[in-house]
Amino acid sequence: MIQFNLNRFGKLVQWSLTYDKRYYVKSFLQILVIMLLGFLFFPMLNKSDHAVGYTMSSIMVAAIFLVTIVLGSSFMFYSMENEHDRQNLMLLPASNFEKYLMRYATWILLIPLYLVAFFAADLLQYVIHWVLGHDYVVFVTSTLIRKADIMSNAWHQAPEDARRMMVHALLFLAIWSHSIYALGATFFRSRKYNWVLTTIVIILLGILQGWILPFDDPTSYEKMTTMDFAILDMATGLWIVLNFWLSYKLFCRTQVIGRFVNL
């Protein structure tokens, strides 16, 4: 069977969106309620300075989207509540590669839903605060924009070499972690809690790295050359590709009724 066919993949997307509709609606409502409660609670909690409450609300929003992006690959099988759902997936007339792509894309489809939930929750909190007579009410969106401007100014004041190293470190750490969660999603059979086990693995890897290659000098970035960055980026990139490749291979070995791990 051809690994990827656009027409066949389109039919798989239609089937998945229909089959997982309940999951997407549930996820949307959960985030809407969480954000709305946060937007209502934090400003009222900080009665002496309501701006702090809105700052906490904006941090919550940023954290939700950041966690979704980094851990998103672990959401592959969240919509599959039993073995019957896995069996239906395995029996679909599509290649394993197409099924893997569709499962992986679950978190990508959640991003626009979370954006809609954010704007809806922001509008609702404004209306509710206004109805309750709270004169301090503002949109969380405006707070986010203001904080982003402050962070942008602080960022440009940092040394260029420090910014370059930080971008490399944070970007590759996020992508590497994302690939590890993709591997954990197909390695561990736990539908919803594979991210917990994967996080434990990441922590252990971090401890091992710190033990083997300790990073004690915070100014050591000044000693790194362009070649050092290139080698580091290449090694990390190969590791990321390896994680996704192993994740796909384990997905192909998925058992409808299996053990704790897919081996």
Buried (B, 14 or more C-beta within 10 A) or exposed (E): EEEEBEEBBEBBBEBBEEBBEEBBEEBBEEBBEBBBEBBBBBBBEBEEEBEEBBBBBBBBBEEBBEEBBBBBBBBBBBBBEEEEBBEEBEEBEBBBBBBBBBBBBBBEBBEEBBEEBBBBBBBBBBEBBEEEEBEBBBBBBEBBEBBEEEEEEEEEEEEEEEBBBEEBEEEBBEBBBBBBBBBBBBBBBBBEEBBEBBBEBBEEEEEEEEEEEEEEEEEEBEEBEEEEBEEBEEEBEEBBEEBBEBBBBBBEEBEEEEEEBBE
